[in-house]
Amino acid sequence: MPRHIAIIMDGNRRWAKKRFMPAGLGHAAGAQRVRDIVKACAEMGIPDLSLFAFSTENWKRPPEEVSGLMGLFMTYLKKEIRDMNANGVRLKVLGDRQRFSESLQELIADAELQTAHNVGITLHICANYGGRWDMLQAVKAWQKSNSNLNLDSLTEASLAPYLSTADAPEVDLLIRTGGESRVSNFLLWQAAYAELFFCEELWPDFTGETLNQALVWFAGRDRRFGSSAPI
């Protein structure tokens, strides 16, 4: 079983369009799917799950859609805390929070605090997140903490604690829904040796059955991490 699954939740808007619905209803359906998949992963004993909720590039979308996503995020944080605590879910929000409203930043901090001692599964919600941003902020944080050293002293091992996922294992399995085959600037450092599973289901249609298919596929992979195959 993978220790860390990451999912690019693609297809909410296309799901809504197919049903002649506004994009916001697609995102709401996607949020409901989050609850189901988090529960499934927790029941299977997956220690870490990372979900790509909002990228640094998503600010380019229509203002009304962005506003709706921010509102949905706030609603999710308010409604799900009780269930998270009941199911042992520890929430961590990864990304640059400075662009969020003050009220959303407060909700995030409160939700993380309330779930901090849960040990069933750690749910990383990646919001206003980008893999390039993560590496850049990690270098800046390392340099700030090591002002007496120059960049020649920086190593992969010394940088890792400054990444946003410092307390999580590297990604073993990266899943993307919606029929696209790219990683879209998601956890670039952490998924360097991840197995990549692409499926056609739009995110609101993604089920535990497809998750099981991905896990069976993952179990059959020969993960050599750069070493040669056995003869």
C-alpha distance (Angstrom), angle and dihedral (degrees) to the residues before:
residue distance angle dihedral
M1 . . .
P2 3.80 . .
R3 3.78 116.7 .
H4 3.80 93.2 -149.1
I5 3.81 127.0 28.9
A6 3.80 120.9 -171.8
I7 3.80 122.1 -166.4
I8 3.80 130.5 -164.4
M9 3.80 100.0 -153.0
D10 3.80 99.8 -148.6
G11 3.79 129.0 169.1
N12 3.82 108.3 45.3
R13 3.80 94.3 124.8
R14 3.81 93.8 44.3
W15 3.81 89.6 48.8
A16 3.80 89.6 54.9
K17 3.81 93.9 43.9
K18 3.81 91.5 53.9
R19 3.81 87.4 57.2
F20 3.81 95.3 43.7
M21 3.80 89.9 -113.5
P22 3.81 130.6 135.9
A23 3.81 116.0 -96.5
G24 3.79 91.0 -110.0
L25 3.80 91.7 67.4
G26 3.78 89.4 52.8
H27 3.78 90.6 53.8
A28 3.82 90.0 47.8
A29 3.81 90.2 52.4
G30 3.80 88.3 49.2
A31 3.80 91.1 52.7
Q32 3.81 89.3 54.4
R33 3.80 89.2 52.4
V34 3.81 89.5 54.1
R35 3.80 89.9 63.2
D36 3.82 92.1 52.0
I37 3.80 95.8 47.6
V38 3.80 94.3 45.2
K39 3.80 88.9 52.6
A40 3.81 92.0 48.0
C41 3.81 92.5 50.2
A42 3.80 91.7 47.2
E43 3.80 91.3 51.4
M44 3.82 90.3 51.1
G45 3.80 92.2 51.1
I46 3.80 98.3 -112.6
P47 3.84 103.9 163.0
D48 3.83 98.4 -155.6
L49 3.80 133.9 27.5
S50 3.82 123.4 -179.8
L51 3.81 121.0 -166.3
F52 3.81 124.2 -167.5
A53 3.80 101.7 -136.3
F54 3.81 103.8 159.6
S55 3.78 128.1 2.0
T56 3.79 129.1 -151.4
E57 3.81 86.1 -109.9
N58 3.82 94.5 54.4
W59 3.81 91.1 80.8
K60 3.82 85.3 79.7
R61 3.80 90.6 70.4
P62 3.84 121.0 100.6
P63 3.84 111.1 -66.1
E64 3.80 93.0 -121.1
E65 3.82 91.1 54.6
V66 3.81 92.3 48.2
S67 3.80 90.3 48.4
G68 3.80 90.0 50.4
L69 3.80 91.4 50.4
M70 3.79 91.6 51.2
G71 3.80 90.1 49.7
L72 3.79 91.1 48.8
F73 3.80 90.3 50.2
M74 3.80 90.8 52.9
T75 3.80 91.6 47.8
Y76 3.81 90.9 49.2
L77 3.79 92.1 51.8
K78 3.80 92.1 49.3
K79 3.81 96.5 46.0
E80 3.79 103.6 38.6
I81 3.80 103.2 50.6
R82 3.79 94.1 88.2
D83 3.81 92.4 50.4
M84 3.80 91.3 44.7
N85 3.77 90.8 55.4
A86 3.81 91.9 44.7
N87 3.81 90.9 52.5
G88 3.81 98.1 40.6
V89 3.82 95.5 -110.7
R90 3.79 117.5 159.7
L91 3.81 111.1 -157.2
K92 3.78 124.1 -147.3
V93 3.80 122.2 173.4
L94 3.80 113.7 -151.3
G95 3.79 123.8 -161.6
D96 3.78 143.3 57.8
R97 3.81 105.1 -46.7
Q98 3.78 96.8 -178.4
R99 3.80 93.1 91.6
F100 3.80 92.6 54.9
S101 3.78 121.6 92.7
E102 3.79 117.0 -92.9
S103 3.80 91.0 -112.4
L104 3.82 91.9 53.7
Q105 3.80 91.4 47.8
E106 3.80 89.1 52.6
L107 3.80 91.8 49.5
I108 3.79 90.9 50.7
A109 3.80 92.7 50.2
D110 3.81 91.6 47.4
A111 3.80 93.6 48.5
E112 3.80 91.7 49.7
L113 3.80 90.7 48.7
Q114 3.80 94.1 48.9
T115 3.82 93.0 50.7
A116 3.81 98.2 36.1
H117 3.81 95.7 109.0
N118 3.81 98.0 46.5
V119 3.79 113.6 115.3
G120 3.81 106.2 -175.4
I121 3.81 99.3 90.1
T122 3.79 135.5 -21.6
L123 3.80 112.8 -128.2
H124 3.79 114.1 -158.8
I125 3.80 111.6 -162.5
C126 3.80 106.6 -164.2
A127 3.80 107.4 -152.3
N128 3.80 125.2 167.9
Y129 3.78 82.0 1.1
G130 3.79 132.0 147.1
G131 3.78 129.3 171.2
R132 3.81 92.6 -131.3
W133 3.81 90.4 49.4
D134 3.80 89.4 51.1
M135 3.79 93.8 54.0
L136 3.79 92.8 44.3
Q137 3.80 94.3 50.0
A138 3.81 89.7 46.3
V139 3.82 91.5 55.6
K140 3.80 90.8 48.3
A141 3.80 91.6 48.4
W142 3.81 91.5 48.3
Q143 3.79 91.6 50.1
K144 3.82 91.6 48.4
S145 3.80 90.7 52.1
N146 3.80 93.1 43.9
S147 3.78 102.5 39.5
N148 3.81 90.5 150.4
L149 3.82 91.8 61.3
N150 3.80 131.2 70.9
L151 3.79 126.0 -135.3
D152 3.80 91.4 -96.5
S153 3.81 85.7 75.0
L154 3.81 93.2 57.0
T155 3.80 115.5 107.0
E156 3.79 134.1 173.2
A157 3.79 89.9 -105.3
S158 3.81 93.9 50.2
L159 3.82 92.7 47.3
A160 3.82 96.8 48.8
P161 3.85 95.6 77.2
Y162 3.81 89.8 59.4
L163 3.80 96.1 55.3
S164 3.79 116.7 102.1
T165 3.82 90.1 -111.3
A166 3.80 95.0 51.1
D167 3.81 93.8 135.8
A168 3.83 96.2 45.1
P169 3.80 131.9 80.5
E170 3.79 117.7 -109.3
V171 3.79 115.9 -86.4
D172 3.81 113.4 -84.8
L173 3.81 99.3 179.4
L174 3.81 126.7 26.1
I175 3.81 115.7 -168.3
R176 3.78 125.3 -168.1
T177 3.78 121.6 -170.8
G178 3.79 127.9 -162.3
G179 3.81 101.0 58.4
E180 3.81 97.8 -82.4
S181 3.82 121.5 127.7
R182 3.79 107.1 -151.9
V183 3.80 136.7 90.0
S184 3.84 96.6 -132.7
N185 3.80 98.3 -148.7
F186 3.82 93.0 -55.7
L187 3.82 120.5 149.4
L188 3.80 91.5 -30.3
W189 3.80 95.6 171.9
Q190 3.79 96.3 38.6
A191 3.82 94.9 47.6
A192 3.80 96.3 47.7
Y193 3.82 91.0 120.7
A194 3.79 99.4 23.2
E195 3.78 121.4 132.5
L196 3.82 108.5 -118.0
F197 3.80 119.2 -137.1
F198 3.81 117.8 -175.0
C199 3.79 121.5 -171.9
E200 3.79 135.9 -179.4
E201 3.81 98.8 -130.5
L202 3.78 115.2 108.9
W203 3.80 109.5 -123.2
P204 3.84 96.9 -103.3
D205 3.84 87.6 54.7
F206 3.81 94.8 48.1
T207 3.79 108.6 117.0
G208 3.76 140.4 -175.9
E209 3.80 87.3 -100.6
T210 3.80 91.9 62.2
L211 3.80 89.6 44.2
N212 3.81 88.3 55.1
Q213 3.81 89.8 49.9
A214 3.80 89.1 54.1
L215 3.80 91.2 49.6
V216 3.81 92.8 49.4
W217 3.82 89.1 49.0
F218 3.82 90.0 48.4
A219 3.80 91.9 50.6
G220 3.79 89.4 58.3
R221 3.78 95.5 52.1
D222 3.81 120.4 109.1
R223 3.80 101.6 -134.7
R224 3.80 107.1 -163.9
F225 3.82 100.1 158.6
G226 3.78 92.0 -142.4
S227 3.80 98.3 -41.0
S228 3.79 122.1 119.8
A229 3.78 123.0 -92.6
P230 3.81 116.4 -99.5
I231 3.80 113.9 -96.0
